[in-house]
Amino acid sequence: MGTLTPDQVLQQLTQLLGAANIQADPTKNEYYRMGWRSGGGSALAVLFPQTLLQIWQSLEVCVAGDCIIIMQAAKTGLTEGSAPNGEDYDRPVIVINTLALNQLYLVNNNQQVISLPGATLHQLQKQLKAVNRAPHSVIGSSTLGATIVGGVSNNSGGALVKRGPAYTELALFAQINEQGELILVNHLNIDLGTSPEQILTNLQTGNFDKTKLSDNGKMASDKEYVARVKDVDADTPSRFNADKRRLYEASGCAGKLAVFAVRLDTYPIAAQEKTFYIGSNSIGELAQLRRQILSGFTHIPEVGEYMHRDIFDVSTKYGKDTFLSIKHLGTDTLPRLFSIKGAIDAKLNKWSWMPKHFTDKMMQFIANIFPNHLPKRMTQYRNKYEHHLILKMSDAGIIEAQVFLEKFFADSTTGDYFECSDEESESAFLHRFAAAGAALRYEVIHQEEVGDILALDIAIPRNELAWFEALPEEINQHLEKKLYYGHFFCYVFHQDYILKKGSDAQQVKHLMLELLNTRGAKYPAEHNVGHLYEAEPDLQNFYQRLDPTNSFNPGIGKMSKTKRNCSCCL
């Protein structure tokens, strides 16, 4: 049992952080208590620590008060795992938002980076570009503000074929052990001192040697992924959330640890890149293209993003504001804009006379005023082909792809390709990245006519040829729209279903998951189980090992929210 009452917890946290960095008023902290797409719950307070040491000291107070701890950064997860969930917790809930701690340190001659918990992928991409290096992942659809630590913690995969899931065995984190004690674990393999005060202060101020850091035999990326994705005859998926090969301390922890820093590999920037836009009306044709490229190429693709015609259309109309914002304002401004939008929505939702989702409707209205934003050849391919693939190659792989594609489509009556100009390439990827938000926008704009949105991200076996699903009528009858897009060479697909008005989302999801099980699919593939999926046994065991008292983010994976006995309570 904790030694502090909830009131004492709030008092000590206020003294520690200052009144400006703690928000206990539920009318003012709602944004931080709600999920990106869905979900939410109550909390005793939301904290905004300004130093790593303040995070540690806040954790000490939370442990003393027997509080549940939910670590939160950009809150861009799609499965409700980075916010409270419901009102049925057995202890007070404290949310700790880490976005203020956004330092990045390039080490080992820029070949690796050390990221604090608030640093974003976009921030890393910019910093590495200045030294001619590239990050382990690139920004995707809904996650323009996504953090590096969040990606590692949630098994995020992303669009890069060669890199696989965000993964490292080098991290610094706090956990609560079986005795109910808060401990700090330094597995960065960097000498930062001995006490938490020394370790965290030296890390945040960059007071450590940044050259010739040993990894002590530990990996700072998934170095086996290329071989895995090239094995096109395997009857298992290439990557998925519960793959025990890639569950290691901070990697895949899903908030079951308080992660202070991770150490990751960086990569050389390609000297040249070329994008090819492929259209086809044959799923078999694209399946063979994938198999031949992965098994036969010396240089596999950098990126291979798939879009079905239906999501192409939805993204064209309902992702238009995202597309135009990124193109004309740049990604630098978007995380701040999303944050402002969320704060405005939270305020407006309290006024019963205001229409729901007012900002989305206003942004959609403004976007509709602008003329068509897609290049002519992309629109022509939309009219001609059902399936679209955006293929990016680099350096020697460009010629390899040019020769292959010319031969592959020479006699095809069902597909074709073109080489993109720089503008076409930018537009193709912006269009794809706007897709996930566009699906949600469609559901919001048509909320009076349609039901809920059911969003799945799945990984199918690498040897599958019939990769595009065929749904039985018992499922089809409930669907208004089926929207398919994803990472084609990894065989990881995002599948958003807009349900018909009155359809039971839970029933449809149950039927859908049963069907996926028969296909040998794994789910979720890269967004973590959160509160929407049941964790597989391997994942449940991993969570319990990391958090034996069930104090960090309890309830994820549809596991228990109640406290587990630790030796100090026996």
VEXDREN-2710 file (C-alpha; in Angstrom, 1 decimal):
% VEXDREN-2710
k/r/px/py/pz
1/MET/0.0/0.0/0.0
2/GLY/1.1/3.5/-0.6
3/THR/2.0/5.8/2.2
4/LEU/0.5/9.0/0.6
5/THR/-3.1/9.9/0.1
6/PRO/-4.2/11.3/-3.3
7/ASP/-4.3/14.8/-1.8
8/GLN/-0.7/14.4/-0.5
9/VAL/0.3/13.0/-3.9
10/LEU/-1.0/16.2/-5.6
11/GLN/0.6/18.4/-3.0
12/GLN/4.0/16.8/-3.4
13/LEU/3.9/16.8/-7.2
14/THR/2.9/20.5/-7.2
15/GLN/5.8/21.3/-5.0
16/LEU/8.1/19.3/-7.2
17/LEU/7.0/20.5/-10.6
18/GLY/5.5/23.9/-9.9
19/ALA/1.8/24.6/-10.5
20/ALA/2.4/25.4/-14.1
21/ASN/3.6/21.9/-14.9
22/ILE/0.7/19.9/-13.3
23/GLN/-2.9/19.9/-14.4
24/ALA/-5.5/18.3/-12.1
25/ASP/-8.6/20.1/-13.4
26/PRO/-10.4/17.5/-15.6
27/THR/-11.9/20.4/-17.7
28/LYS/-8.4/21.5/-18.6
29/ASN/-6.5/18.3/-19.1
30/GLU/-9.1/16.4/-21.2
31/TYR/-6.9/16.4/-24.3
32/TYR/-4.2/14.4/-22.5
33/ARG/-6.7/11.9/-21.1
34/MET/-8.2/11.0/-24.5
35/GLY/-6.9/8.7/-27.3
36/TRP/-5.9/9.9/-30.8
37/ARG/-8.9/8.2/-32.4
38/SER/-10.9/6.8/-29.5
39/GLY/-10.8/5.9/-25.9
40/GLY/-10.1/8.0/-22.8
41/GLY/-10.6/8.1/-19.1
42/SER/-10.1/10.0/-15.9
43/ALA/-6.8/10.8/-14.1
44/LEU/-5.9/12.4/-10.8
45/ALA/-3.5/14.7/-12.7
46/VAL/-1.4/15.1/-15.8
47/LEU/2.2/16.0/-15.3
48/PHE/4.6/18.0/-17.6
49/PRO/8.1/17.5/-16.1
50/GLN/10.8/19.7/-17.5
51/THR/13.8/17.5/-16.7
52/LEU/14.6/13.8/-16.6
53/LEU/15.2/14.1/-12.9
54/GLN/11.7/15.5/-12.4
55/ILE/10.3/12.5/-14.1
56/TRP/12.2/10.2/-11.7
57/GLN/11.1/12.2/-8.7
58/SER/7.5/12.2/-9.9
59/LEU/7.7/8.5/-10.2
60/GLU/8.9/8.3/-6.6
61/VAL/5.9/10.2/-5.5
62/CYS/3.6/8.0/-7.6
63/VAL/5.0/4.9/-6.1
64/ALA/4.7/6.3/-2.6
65/GLY/1.0/7.1/-3.4
66/ASP/0.4/3.6/-4.9
67/CYS/-0.7/5.3/-8.2
68/ILE/-1.1/3.9/-11.6
69/ILE/1.4/5.6/-14.0
70/ILE/0.7/6.2/-17.7
71/MET/3.7/7.5/-19.7
72/GLN/2.7/9.7/-22.6
73/ALA/4.5/11.5/-25.3
74/ALA/2.9/12.7/-28.6
75/LYS/-0.2/10.6/-28.1
76/THR/-0.3/9.5/-31.7
77/GLY/-1.0/5.8/-31.1
78/LEU/-4.2/4.4/-32.7
79/THR/-5.1/1.7/-30.2
80/GLU/-5.8/3.8/-27.1
81/GLY/-2.6/2.8/-25.3
82/SER/-1.2/6.2/-24.4
83/ALA/-4.0/7.6/-22.3
84/PRO/-6.2/6.4/-19.5
85/ASN/-9.0/3.9/-20.5
86/GLY/-12.3/4.0/-18.7
87/GLU/-13.1/4.6/-15.0
88/ASP/-12.5/1.1/-13.6
89/TYR/-8.9/1.4/-12.3
90/ASP/-8.3/0.3/-8.7
91/ARG/-5.8/3.1/-7.9
92/PRO/-5.4/6.8/-8.7
93/VAL/-4.1/7.4/-12.3
94/ILE/-1.2/9.8/-13.0
95/VAL/-0.4/10.7/-16.6
96/ILE/3.2/11.8/-17.2
97/ASN/3.7/13.7/-20.5
98/THR/7.3/13.7/-21.6
99/LEU/7.3/16.0/-24.7
100/ALA/9.3/18.7/-23.0
101/LEU/12.3/16.4/-22.9
102/ASN/13.3/16.4/-26.5
103/GLN/17.1/16.4/-26.6
104/LEU/18.9/14.3/-29.2
105/TYR/22.7/13.5/-29.1
106/LEU/24.5/12.1/-32.1
107/VAL/27.2/9.7/-31.0
108/ASN/29.9/7.5/-32.6
109/ASN/30.6/9.8/-35.5
110/ASN/26.8/10.3/-36.1
111/GLN/26.4/6.6/-36.7
112/GLN/24.1/6.4/-33.7
113/VAL/21.7/8.7/-31.8
114/ILE/20.6/8.9/-28.2
115/SER/17.0/10.1/-27.9
116/LEU/15.3/11.5/-24.8
117/PRO/11.6/10.6/-24.5
118/GLY/10.1/13.7/-26.1
119/ALA/12.3/13.9/-29.2
120/THR/10.3/13.3/-32.5
121/LEU/11.1/11.4/-35.6
122/HIS/10.8/14.6/-37.6
123/GLN/13.3/16.3/-35.3
124/LEU/15.7/13.4/-35.8
125/GLN/15.3/13.4/-39.5
126/LYS/16.2/17.1/-39.7
127/GLN/19.1/16.8/-37.4
128/LEU/20.5/13.8/-39.3
129/LYS/20.0/15.4/-42.7
130/ALA/22.6/18.1/-41.7
131/VAL/25.2/15.3/-41.3
132/ASN/24.2/13.3/-44.3
133/ARG/22.6/10.5/-42.3
134/ALA/19.1/9.0/-42.1
135/PRO/16.9/7.7/-39.2
136/HIS/15.7/4.2/-38.4
137/SER/12.2/5.2/-39.5
138/VAL/10.3/8.0/-41.3
139/ILE/7.2/9.8/-40.5
140/GLY/4.0/8.1/-41.5
141/SER/0.3/8.8/-42.0
142/SER/-1.2/10.0/-38.7
143/THR/2.1/10.4/-36.8
144/LEU/3.7/13.6/-37.9
145/GLY/4.5/14.3/-34.3
146/ALA/5.4/10.8/-33.3
147/THR/8.3/10.4/-30.8
148/ILE/11.3/8.1/-31.2
149/VAL/10.9/6.5/-27.8
150/GLY/7.2/6.0/-28.5
151/GLY/8.0/4.2/-31.7
152/VAL/10.5/1.9/-29.9
153/SER/8.0/1.3/-27.1
154/ASN/5.2/0.3/-29.5
155/ASN/7.0/-1.9/-32.0
156/SER/6.3/0.7/-34.7
157/GLY/7.4/-0.5/-38.1
158/GLY/6.9/2.3/-40.7
159/ALA/7.4/2.4/-44.4
160/LEU/11.1/1.5/-44.7
161/VAL/11.5/-1.9/-46.2
162/LYS/15.2/-2.3/-45.1
163/ARG/14.8/-1.2/-41.5
164/GLY/12.0/-3.2/-40.0
165/PRO/10.4/-2.4/-36.6
166/ALA/11.9/0.3/-34.3
167/TYR/14.2/-1.8/-32.1
168/THR/17.1/-1.4/-29.6
169/GLU/18.7/-3.3/-26.8
170/LEU/20.3/-0.1/-25.5
171/ALA/18.1/2.0/-23.2
172/LEU/17.8/3.8/-19.9
173/PHE/14.6/3.2/-18.0
174/ALA/12.8/3.0/-14.6
175/GLN/10.7/0.1/-13.5
176/ILE/9.0/-1.2/-10.4
177/ASN/10.4/-4.5/-9.3
178/GLU/8.7/-7.5/-7.6
179/GLN/9.4/-5.8/-4.2
180/GLY/7.4/-2.8/-5.3
181/GLU/10.6/-0.7/-5.4
182/LEU/11.3/1.9/-8.1
183/ILE/14.7/1.2/-9.7
184/LEU/16.7/2.9/-12.5
185/VAL/18.3/0.6/-15.1
186/ASN/21.1/2.0/-17.3
187/HIS/21.6/-0.2/-20.3
188/LEU/22.7/2.5/-22.6
189/ASN/26.2/1.2/-22.0
190/ILE/27.4/4.7/-21.2
191/ASP/29.1/5.7/-18.0
192/LEU/26.7/8.4/-16.6
193/GLY/27.4/8.0/-12.8
194/THR/25.9/5.9/-10.1
195/SER/23.0/7.7/-8.5
196/PRO/19.7/8.5/-10.4
197/GLU/20.5/12.2/-9.9
198/GLN/24.0/11.8/-11.5
199/ILE/22.8/9.5/-14.3
200/LEU/19.8/11.6/-15.4
201/THR/21.4/15.0/-15.0
202/ASN/24.6/13.9/-17.0
203/LEU/22.4/12.4/-19.7
204/GLN/20.2/15.4/-20.1
205/THR/23.0/17.9/-20.2
206/GLY/25.1/15.8/-22.6
207/ASN/27.8/15.4/-20.0
208/PHE/29.3/12.1/-21.3
209/ASP/31.7/10.8/-23.9
210/LYS/30.0/10.8/-27.4
211/THR/32.8/9.0/-29.3
212/LYS/33.7/5.3/-29.5
213/LEU/30.8/4.2/-27.3
214/SER/30.7/0.4/-27.1
215/ASP/27.5/-1.5/-27.7
216/ASN/28.7/-4.4/-25.6
217/GLY/27.3/-6.8/-28.2
218/LYS/23.8/-5.3/-28.0
219/MET/21.9/-4.3/-31.1
220/ALA/20.6/-0.8/-31.7
221/SER/18.4/-1.8/-34.7
222/ASP/16.9/-5.0/-36.2
223/LYS/19.9/-6.1/-38.2
224/GLU/18.2/-9.3/-39.3
225/TYR/15.1/-7.7/-40.9
226/VAL/16.3/-7.6/-44.5
227/ALA/16.9/-11.4/-44.6
228/ARG/13.6/-11.9/-42.9
229/VAL/11.6/-9.8/-45.4
230/LYS/13.4/-11.4/-48.4
231/ASP/12.2/-14.9/-47.3
232/VAL/9.1/-14.8/-49.5
233/ASP/8.5/-18.6/-48.9
234/ALA/8.0/-18.3/-45.2
235/ASP/4.5/-19.0/-43.9
236/THR/4.7/-16.4/-41.1
237/PRO/4.6/-12.6/-41.2
238/SER/7.7/-10.5/-41.4
239/ARG/6.9/-8.3/-38.4
240/PHE/4.1/-8.0/-35.8
241/ASN/3.5/-6.6/-32.4
242/ALA/3.9/-9.9/-30.4
243/ASP/7.0/-11.3/-32.1
244/LYS/9.0/-12.4/-29.1
245/ARG/12.2/-12.0/-31.1
246/ARG/11.8/-8.2/-30.9
247/LEU/10.5/-7.8/-27.3
248/TYR/13.4/-6.6/-25.2
249/GLU/13.2/-4.2/-22.2
250/ALA/12.2/-0.8/-23.7
251/SER/11.5/-2.3/-27.2
252/GLY/7.9/-3.2/-27.2
253/CYS/7.3/-2.3/-23.6
254/ALA/4.1/-0.3/-24.3
255/GLY/4.5/2.0/-21.4
256/LYS/5.3/-0.9/-18.9
257/LEU/8.5/1.0/-18.2
258/ALA/9.3/4.7/-17.9
259/VAL/11.8/5.1/-20.7
260/PHE/14.3/8.0/-20.3
261/ALA/16.4/7.3/-23.4
262/VAL/17.1/4.9/-26.2
263/ARG/20.2/4.5/-28.4
264/LEU/19.6/3.7/-32.1
265/ASP/21.5/3.2/-35.3
266/THR/21.5/5.8/-38.0
267/TYR/22.1/5.2/-41.7
268/PRO/23.8/6.7/-44.8
269/ILE/21.7/8.8/-47.0
270/ALA/21.3/7.5/-50.6
271/ALA/23.1/9.5/-53.2
272/GLN/20.2/9.2/-55.6
273/GLU/16.5/8.0/-55.3
274/LYS/13.9/7.4/-57.9
275/THR/10.2/6.7/-57.4
276/PHE/8.1/4.4/-59.7
277/TYR/4.3/4.6/-59.7
278/ILE/2.7/1.2/-60.5
279/GLY/-0.9/0.5/-61.2
280/SER/-2.5/-2.9/-61.7
281/ASN/-5.9/-4.6/-61.8
282/SER/-4.5/-8.0/-60.8
283/ILE/-3.5/-9.0/-57.3
284/GLY/-1.6/-11.9/-58.7
285/GLU/0.5/-9.6/-60.8
286/LEU/1.5/-7.5/-57.8
287/ALA/2.1/-10.6/-55.7
288/GLN/4.6/-11.9/-58.4
289/LEU/6.2/-8.4/-58.7
290/ARG/6.8/-8.5/-54.9
291/ARG/8.2/-12.0/-54.9
292/GLN/10.5/-11.4/-57.8
293/ILE/11.9/-8.1/-56.4
294/LEU/12.5/-9.4/-52.9
295/SER/14.0/-12.7/-54.0
296/GLY/15.8/-11.6/-57.1
297/PHE/17.1/-8.0/-56.6
298/THR/20.5/-7.3/-55.3
299/HIS/19.2/-4.0/-53.9
300/ILE/15.8/-4.2/-52.3
301/PRO/13.5/-1.2/-52.3
302/GLU/13.7/1.7/-49.8
303/VAL/9.9/2.0/-49.7
304/GLY/6.9/0.2/-51.3
305/GLU/3.6/1.7/-50.3
306/TYR/0.2/0.3/-51.4
307/MET/-3.1/2.0/-51.9
308/HIS/-6.4/0.6/-53.1
309/ARG/-8.5/2.8/-55.4
310/ASP/-11.1/3.4/-52.7
311/ILE/-8.6/4.9/-50.2
312/PHE/-7.1/6.8/-53.1
313/ASP/-10.4/8.5/-53.5
314/VAL/-11.0/9.1/-49.8
315/SER/-7.5/10.4/-49.3
316/THR/-8.0/12.7/-52.4
317/LYS/-11.0/14.4/-50.8
318/TYR/-10.6/14.0/-47.0
319/GLY/-6.9/14.1/-46.7
320/LYS/-6.5/17.1/-48.9
321/ASP/-5.9/19.6/-46.1
322/THR/-3.2/17.4/-44.6
323/PHE/-1.6/17.1/-48.1
324/LEU/-1.6/20.8/-48.7
325/SER/-0.5/21.7/-45.2
326/ILE/2.6/19.5/-45.4
327/LYS/3.4/20.6/-48.9
328/HIS/3.1/24.3/-48.3
329/LEU/3.7/24.7/-44.5
330/GLY/6.1/21.9/-44.0
331/THR/6.1/19.2/-41.4
332/ASP/7.7/21.5/-38.8
333/THR/4.5/23.3/-38.1
334/LEU/2.1/20.3/-38.1
335/PRO/2.7/18.8/-34.6
336/ARG/1.9/22.2/-33.1
337/LEU/-1.1/22.6/-35.3
338/PHE/-2.5/19.2/-34.3
339/SER/-1.9/20.1/-30.6
340/ILE/-3.8/23.4/-31.1
341/LYS/-6.6/21.6/-32.9
342/GLY/-6.9/19.1/-30.1
343/ALA/-7.1/21.8/-27.5
344/ILE/-9.7/23.7/-29.4
345/ASP/-11.8/20.5/-29.9
346/ALA/-11.6/19.8/-26.2
347/LYS/-12.9/23.2/-25.4
348/LEU/-15.6/23.3/-28.0
349/ASN/-16.9/19.9/-27.0
350/LYS/-17.9/21.3/-23.7
351/TRP/-20.4/23.6/-25.4
352/SER/-23.5/21.6/-26.1
353/TRP/-24.7/24.1/-28.8
354/MET/-21.5/23.6/-30.9
355/PRO/-21.6/20.9/-33.6
356/LYS/-19.3/18.0/-32.8
357/HIS/-15.9/17.9/-34.6
358/PHE/-16.2/21.6/-35.6
359/THR/-12.5/22.0/-36.5
360/ASP/-12.6/18.9/-38.8
361/LYS/-15.6/20.2/-40.6
362/MET/-14.1/23.7/-41.0
363/MET/-10.8/22.3/-42.3
364/GLN/-12.7/20.1/-44.7
365/PHE/-14.8/23.1/-45.9
366/ILE/-11.6/25.1/-46.5
367/ALA/-9.9/22.2/-48.3
368/ASN/-12.8/21.8/-50.7
369/ILE/-12.3/25.3/-52.0
370/PHE/-8.8/24.5/-53.3
371/PRO/-8.4/23.0/-56.8
372/ASN/-7.3/19.4/-57.6
373/HIS/-3.9/18.9/-56.0
374/LEU/-2.8/15.6/-57.5
375/PRO/-0.6/15.2/-60.6
376/LYS/-2.4/14.3/-63.9
377/ARG/-0.7/10.9/-64.3
378/MET/-1.7/9.8/-60.8
379/THR/-5.3/10.7/-61.5
380/GLN/-5.2/8.8/-64.8
381/TYR/-3.9/5.7/-63.1
382/ARG/-6.7/6.0/-60.5
383/ASN/-9.2/5.8/-63.3
384/LYS/-7.5/2.9/-65.0
385/TYR/-6.2/0.7/-62.1
386/GLU/-7.7/-0.6/-58.9
387/HIS/-4.4/-1.2/-57.1
388/HIS/-1.6/1.3/-56.7
389/LEU/2.0/0.8/-55.6
390/ILE/4.5/3.5/-54.9
391/LEU/8.0/2.1/-55.2
392/LYS/11.1/4.0/-54.2
393/MET/14.6/2.7/-55.1
394/SER/18.0/4.1/-54.4
395/ASP/21.5/4.2/-56.0
396/ALA/22.3/1.0/-57.9
397/GLY/18.8/-0.3/-57.2
398/ILE/17.3/2.3/-59.6
399/ILE/18.8/0.7/-62.8
400/GLU/17.9/-2.7/-61.4
401/ALA/14.2/-1.6/-61.1
402/GLN/14.1/0.2/-64.4
403/VAL/15.3/-3.0/-66.2
404/PHE/13.0/-5.2/-64.2
405/LEU/9.8/-3.1/-64.6
406/GLU/10.2/-2.6/-68.3
407/LYS/10.5/-6.4/-68.8
408/PHE/7.8/-7.3/-66.2
409/PHE/5.1/-5.0/-67.7
410/ALA/6.2/-5.4/-71.4
411/ASP/3.3/-7.8/-72.2
412/SER/1.0/-7.0/-69.3
413/THR/-2.7/-6.2/-70.1
414/THR/-3.5/-5.6/-66.4
415/GLY/-0.8/-3.2/-65.2
416/ASP/1.7/-0.5/-66.0
417/TYR/4.1/1.9/-64.4
418/PHE/5.8/5.3/-64.9
419/GLU/8.8/7.0/-63.5
420/CYS/7.9/9.9/-61.2
421/SER/9.2/13.4/-61.5
422/ASP/10.3/14.9/-58.2
423/GLU/6.9/16.6/-57.9
424/GLU/5.0/13.4/-58.7
425/SER/7.1/11.5/-56.1
426/GLU/6.4/14.0/-53.4
427/SER/2.7/14.0/-54.2
428/ALA/2.4/10.2/-54.3
429/PHE/3.9/9.9/-50.8
430/LEU/2.0/12.8/-49.3
431/HIS/-1.2/11.3/-50.7
432/ARG/-0.4/7.9/-49.1
433/PHE/0.6/9.5/-45.8
434/ALA/-2.7/11.4/-45.6
435/ALA/-4.7/8.2/-45.9
436/ALA/-5.1/7.2/-42.3
437/GLY/-6.3/10.7/-41.2
438/ALA/-8.5/10.8/-44.3
439/ALA/-10.4/7.6/-43.3
440/LEU/-11.1/9.2/-39.9
441/ARG/-12.1/12.5/-41.4
442/TYR/-14.6/10.6/-43.7
443/GLU/-16.2/9.0/-40.7
444/VAL/-16.5/12.4/-38.9
445/ILE/-18.0/14.3/-41.9
446/HIS/-20.5/11.5/-42.6
447/GLN/-21.3/10.6/-38.9
448/GLU/-25.0/11.1/-39.4
449/GLU/-25.1/8.5/-42.3
450/VAL/-22.5/6.0/-41.3
451/GLY/-21.5/4.0/-38.2
452/ASP/-18.2/3.6/-36.4
453/ILE/-14.8/3.1/-37.9
454/LEU/-13.0/-0.2/-37.3
455/ALA/-9.3/0.2/-37.9
456/LEU/-7.0/-2.9/-38.1
457/ASP/-3.4/-3.2/-39.0
458/ILE/-2.4/-6.7/-39.9
459/ALA/0.6/-8.7/-41.1
460/ILE/0.0/-11.6/-43.4
461/PRO/2.4/-14.6/-44.2
462/ARG/5.3/-13.8/-46.4
463/ASN/4.4/-16.6/-48.9
464/GLU/0.8/-15.4/-49.4
465/LEU/-0.3/-14.8/-53.0
466/ALA/-3.9/-14.0/-52.4
467/TRP/-2.9/-11.0/-50.3
468/PHE/-6.1/-8.9/-51.0
469/GLU/-8.9/-10.1/-48.7
470/ALA/-12.2/-11.4/-49.9
471/LEU/-14.9/-10.9/-47.2
472/PRO/-17.9/-13.1/-46.7
473/GLU/-21.4/-11.6/-46.9
474/GLU/-21.9/-11.9/-43.1
475/ILE/-19.2/-9.2/-42.8
476/ASN/-19.7/-7.3/-46.0
477/GLN/-23.3/-6.5/-45.2
478/HIS/-22.2/-4.3/-42.3
479/LEU/-19.6/-2.3/-44.3
480/GLU/-20.2/1.1/-45.9
481/LYS/-16.6/1.4/-47.1
482/LYS/-13.5/-0.8/-47.1
483/LEU/-10.2/1.1/-47.2
484/TYR/-6.9/-0.7/-47.8
485/TYR/-3.4/0.7/-47.7
486/GLY/0.0/-0.4/-46.2
487/HIS/3.6/-1.4/-46.5
488/PHE/3.4/-3.9/-49.4
489/PHE/6.8/-5.5/-49.4
490/CYS/6.6/-6.1/-45.6
491/TYR/3.0/-7.4/-46.2
492/VAL/1.7/-5.1/-43.4
493/PHE/-1.7/-3.6/-44.2
494/HIS/-3.8/-0.9/-42.6
495/GLN/-7.5/-1.8/-43.1
496/ASP/-10.1/0.8/-42.2
497/TYR/-13.7/-0.3/-42.3
498/ILE/-16.5/2.3/-42.2
499/LEU/-19.5/0.5/-40.8
500/LYS/-23.1/1.0/-41.8
501/LYS/-25.3/2.9/-39.4
502/GLY/-26.5/0.6/-36.7
503/SER/-23.9/-2.1/-37.2
504/ASP/-22.3/-3.5/-34.0
505/ALA/-18.5/-2.7/-34.2
506/GLN/-17.6/-5.3/-31.7
507/GLN/-19.5/-8.0/-33.5
508/VAL/-17.9/-7.1/-36.8
509/LYS/-14.5/-6.9/-35.3
510/HIS/-15.0/-10.4/-33.8
511/LEU/-15.9/-11.8/-37.2
512/MET/-13.1/-10.0/-38.9
513/LEU/-10.4/-11.3/-36.4
514/GLU/-11.7/-14.9/-36.8
515/LEU/-11.3/-14.6/-40.5
516/LEU/-7.8/-13.2/-40.1
517/ASN/-6.9/-16.1/-37.9
518/THR/-7.8/-18.5/-40.6
519/ARG/-5.4/-16.6/-43.0
520/GLY/-2.5/-17.0/-40.6
521/ALA/-2.4/-13.2/-40.1
522/LYS/-1.1/-11.4/-37.0
523/TYR/-2.5/-8.3/-35.5
524/PRO/-1.8/-5.6/-34.7
525/ALA/1.3/-5.4/-36.8
526/GLU/2.8/-2.2/-35.7
527/HIS/0.5/0.0/-33.6
528/ASN/0.6/-2.1/-30.4
529/VAL/-2.3/-3.9/-28.7
530/GLY/-3.3/-0.9/-26.6
531/HIS/-6.7/-1.4/-25.2
532/LEU/-8.2/-2.6/-28.4
533/TYR/-6.6/-6.0/-28.9
534/GLU/-6.0/-9.0/-26.6
535/ALA/-2.3/-9.6/-26.1
536/GLU/-0.9/-13.0/-27.1
537/PRO/0.6/-15.2/-24.4
538/ASP/4.2/-14.2/-25.3
539/LEU/3.3/-10.5/-25.0
540/GLN/1.4/-11.0/-21.8
541/ASN/4.4/-12.7/-20.2
542/PHE/6.7/-9.9/-21.4
543/TYR/4.5/-7.2/-19.9
544/GLN/4.3/-9.1/-16.6
545/ARG/8.1/-9.5/-16.4
546/LEU/8.6/-5.8/-17.0
547/ASP/5.9/-4.7/-14.6
548/PRO/5.3/-7.4/-12.0
549/THR/3.0/-5.1/-9.8
550/ASN/0.9/-3.9/-12.8
551/SER/1.5/-0.3/-12.0
552/PHE/2.5/1.0/-15.4
553/ASN/-0.3/1.3/-18.0
554/PRO/-2.4/-1.5/-16.6
555/GLY/-5.2/-3.0/-18.8
556/ILE/-3.4/-2.9/-22.1
557/GLY/-3.8/-6.1/-24.1
558/LYS/-7.1/-6.5/-22.4
559/MET/-5.2/-7.7/-19.3
560/SER/-6.2/-7.0/-15.8
561/LYS/-6.2/-3.4/-14.5
562/THR/-5.9/-4.4/-10.8
563/LYS/-2.7/-4.4/-8.8
564/ARG/-0.7/-7.7/-8.7
565/ASN/0.7/-8.7/-5.4
566/CYS/4.4/-8.0/-4.9
567/SER/6.6/-9.5/-2.2
568/CYS/6.3/-6.3/-0.1
569/CYS/2.6/-6.8/0.1
570/LEU/2.7/-10.5/1.2
END
